Amino acid sequence: MPNTKRKFDRKVAKILGDYVYVLRDPRDNKVFYVGKGEGNRLFAHFNEADKVLKSKKQNTWTAKLRRIVEIWEEDLDVDWWIVRYNLKSGTTPPLDAFDVEASLIDVLEISQNGPALNDIAGHRKTTRGILSADDVAALAAPTVNPKKPYPAVFIFPIQNALEQRANVYDATRRWWAVSQAYRSLPTPVAVGIANGITQGIFEIKQWAPASGKWEFTGTDVTNGHALANTSWLTIIGAAMGYWQRGNYLIIELNGKGKYRFLRGSTNKEWQRL
């Protein structure tokens, strides 16, 4: 039976909190159901479809369940997306019109309608934007906490560039306003981040002017790196206002469970990860 995944990892469920989700037909990319819930609520629809298939009682079929079963009968999975998450009371920043606007833009992007024509893609996409099934799985990643020091780690927000089909390397390396002082930092490492999770890691070799800003050339060192497959939400949360405006951060990691900001926060003290 398709859609075999029916349960979120406990850590992932805690991160998601209350969430809004959509179900999409992979045959035509049409979103056919919108729901809200917490825990494993999203998967309840698949369990319900299993039950009506076994019971064969016609009065238990709904349009939603018929669509799910039709998709399964073609040996396909129902696509699902978490549109917005972490929506419990006390969310920082609080849910507001910006979130509603951004979520609608995101749903248009993944539906048959095609992208909205907004000049701005939507607010807070880099911190609690739309999540695919793969993105949700990545939320279980451990908090970044390397056992060796890194004196200069550039943390670049690349989600918007990835959504515009840039590859991870280009999304991470271009184009940024980087002062001479930052370009001169020793042994710099660049990390591309989407939804708070590492997407790629590059050793910066040199900087060059490009499009009025700067881009680097570097070596991809993602595989097996101590900063790979990790969550940066703790660090991003300490510089949320700066990060949400599309700015990059620079930090130093001491290899002993602490970090400090070189760019992105007025607090330059060591903080615990």
Secondary structure, 3 states (H helix, E strand, C coil): CCCCCCCCCHHHHHHHCCEEEEEEECCCCEEEEEEEECCCHHHHHHHHHHHHHHHCCHHHCCHHHHHHHHHHHCCCCCEEEEEECCCCCCCCCCCCHHHHHHHHHHHHHHCCCCCCCCCCCCCCHHHHCCECHHHHHHCCCCECCCCCCEEEEEEEECHHHHHCCCCHHHHHHCCECCCHHHHCCCCCEEEEEECCEEEEEEEEEEEEEECCEEEEEEEECCCCCCCCCCECHHHHHCCHHHHHCCCCEEEEECCCCEEEEEECCCCCCCEEC
